[in-house]
Amino acid sequence: MTHIPTMSELAAEGRQPEVLFWVGCAGSYDDRAQKVTVAFCKILQKAGIGFAILGQEESCTGDPARRAGNEFLFQMLAQQNVAVLNMYQVKKIVTTCPHCFNVLKNEYPVLGGNYEVMHHTQFLQSLLAEGRLKIEGGNFKGKKITYHDSCYLGRANGVYEAPRSLLSSLDANLVEMKRCRSNGLCCGAGGAQMWKEDEPGGKRINLERTEEALATGAEIVAVNCPFCLTMLEDGVKAKDKQDEVKVYDLTELILKNQ
């Protein structure tokens, strides 16, 4: 992977990237999510997309703070980010996190942050449709893959087809879970649940969802969100199925097929 420029580096040269890649906190700091960040960057570079990141100038979007009820902290973080994005005259943003996607797309405009925001599955699907992204090979041909709809991409924003379109290009055998699309079940981490202890109950939500994924007989669980990735991987390990069933972000599946 070649050097990824920051917005400040490009601004110093008087250049604008085609798209800003919003890495997000998970993609920056979580070991597992970092692999997704790297995979996505490799795909973009291979497709010849001119992109940049904010680097040290990127802060948390404030999504977890708002979901947890700390509106003051959300406003502070969001306004700081809007100031930076507007300073660089950013027009188009792509992110690998549905939480970042949702808040940047739907909640930043009120604070003066108006951008075209795409989730990475939408962006990659558009590149595929335009012929800028080639998915060749057949590492997953005929393999059973089930796909988990994340809450913030699915029900919150109605994005169901782009990820499935990418999966179909892999020639995989997509087996849907009992609860999918608008009836999909949360992985258990959304709405700031990632950062708090479980509430009393008979079963953890990620185990419930993992059981549904395993019931399909799929050998791969495809996800589009760093939180879902963590929760479902933990669920597969709890069921002691980590040797037979793997959990991957869609970018990782595409990169393996490049």
N, C-alpha and C positions, 0 to 999 in steps of 0.2 A: 504494500500500500504506500503510495506516495504522500508527500506532505499535504495536509489539509489546511488551507489558509483560514485565517480569522477575518472577520469583517474589517477590523482595524487595519490589517495588512493590505487588504484590497483597497480600502478607502485611501490609504497613503499613496497607492498607485493610480488612484482615480478610476477604479474599476468597480462594477457591481456584479455580484454573482447572479446566476439564473434563479437560484433558490437558497434560502437560509435553512440549514439543518439545525433545528432546535433539539439539542441532545437530551435535555432533561436530567433531573437528579439521579434517577435510577440508572440511566444510560451512562452517566458520568462516574458514579461511585459504587454501584453494585457490581460485583465480579461477574455474575451471570449475565446481567443486562449489558455489560461492556462488550460482551461477545456479539450481541445483536448490533450494537453501535458500529463495531468494526466491520461486521458483515454488510451492513447497509452502506457504509462508506465505500467498501470494495466494489459493491454492485454499481453505485453511482459513478465511481471512477472508471469502471469498465465500460459503462454506457456513455462515457464522455460528458457527463453533466457537470456544469460549472456551479459548484456549491461552496459555501463557507459556513463556519460556525462562529459563535460569539466568544467562545473560550472563557476566559476569566470574567468577561462582562455579562455572562448569562447567570441569572439568579433563578431560584425556584419560582415557578409561575404563581405560587400562592394557593394552588388548588387544595392541597391537604389542609391548610390553615382555614380556608373558607368552609370546607366540608366539616371540619371539627368545630366550627363556630367562632373562630377568631377572625372576625371581619376586618378588624384594624390591621392585623398583620397581612392579610390578603391584599388590602388596598395599598399598603406600603410597598410590598413586593411587586405588585402589578404595575403601579405607577412608575416604579424604578425601571422595570423592564420596558414599558411603553416608551419612556424617555429615550432609552438606548436604541430601541428598534426604530423609532421615528428619526433619531439623529442620523442613523445610517440609511434612512429612506427605504426601509425594507418593504417589499411588496408581497413576496410569496414566502411562506414558511412550510416546511415539512418536518414532521416529528414522528418518532417511533413509539410514542406514549399516547394512548387515547385520552388520558387525563389532561396532559398538556394540550393535546389537540382540541378537546372540548372547551377548555377555559380560554385558550387563545382565540378560538373561532367565535365562541358565543358570549363570552363575558368581558373580553378586553375592549370591544368596540365602545361600550359605555364609558370607558376611561380614556377614549381617544386613540385606541389601538386598532386600526382597521387594516386587516391584511387578508390575503387569500391564504387560508390554512388548509393543509392536506395531511391526512394520516399517511404513513409510509405505504400502506397497502393500496390506497387510492393512487398515490404517486407512481408506484411501480406498475400498477395496472394500466395507468395512462401511458407510461413509457412503452409498455408491451403493445398496447393498441396502436401507438404511433410508429412502432417498429424500431424504436431506439434501444429497447431492451430485448435481447434474444435469450430465450430459455431453451437450451438444447440438452442433449444427453437423455438419459432415462433412468437415473438412479432410483426413482420412486415409482417406476412404471408398474401399475397393478398392485402396488402396496396399499394396504388399508390405512387410511389417514382419517382421523376425526378432527373436526375443527370446533374450537370453543369461541363463541361470540362474546367478546368483552362488553360490559355494560355501557361504557362511555362511547364505544364505536357503534355498537348495535342499537339498543333501545334509545339511547340519548341522542344519537345522530342518524339513525336509520341506514347505516352502512353495512350491508350484508353481502352484496354481490362482488365487490372488488376483491376481497380476500378469497372468495370461492373461485373467482375467475383465475386468480393466480394459481390456486391449487389444481384447477383443471388443466392448466398449461404444463403441469408436472406429470400429466398422464397417470395420476394416482387414482386409487379407488376411494372416493370420498364417502365415508359412512357417517351419517348424521346421528347425533345423540338424540335421545327422546325429547329433551328440552333444548331447542335451538332457535335461532333467529329471534323474533320478537318475544318468544317464550323461553329464551335462554336463561340459565341460572348463573347468578353471580359466583365468582371464584371465592368470595369471602373477604376480599381485601379492599373493595371500593368504598367510597364515602368516608375515607380516613380510617376505616377499620384496620388497615395495615398497621397503624401505629398504636393500637390499644389492645388490651387484653380481651379474650373471648368473654362474651356474656353467657350466663348459665344456659345450658341446653343439652340435648341428648347426643348431638353429633356436630362436629365442626363442618362448616359449609364446604370447605375445600375437599373434605373426604367424600361428602355427598356427591359433589361434582366429579371427582376422580372416579368414583364407582360407576357413574353414568358413562364416562369416557371408556373405562375398561370393559364395560358391558357390550360395547360396539365390536370388540375383538380387534380394534385397531392397534397397530404396532407403533404408530406415531400420533401424538396429540399436537396439533398445530395451534399456536396462539398468536396474538398481535399486540400483547401488552406486557410490560415487565412485571407488573403485579401478578397477573394471571400466570405468568411463567413460573414465578416463585411458588405460588400457592399450589399449582398443579404438579410441579416437580416434587414439592413436599408431600403432596397427597400420594403420588406414585411410590415414593420412598416409604411412606407409612404403610402402604399395602405390600411392600417388599416386591415390587414389580419393576424396579428401575433397570434391571438387566434385559427385560423383554419389551418394555414400553418406554419410548423416549419422548420428551417434550421439547419442541423447537418453536422458535419464532419463524414466521413465514420467510423472513429474509435469509435465515440460515438454510432453509430448505432450497431456496432459489440459488444461493451461492454454491451449495453442494451439487447443483445441476448445471452450473456454468461450464 
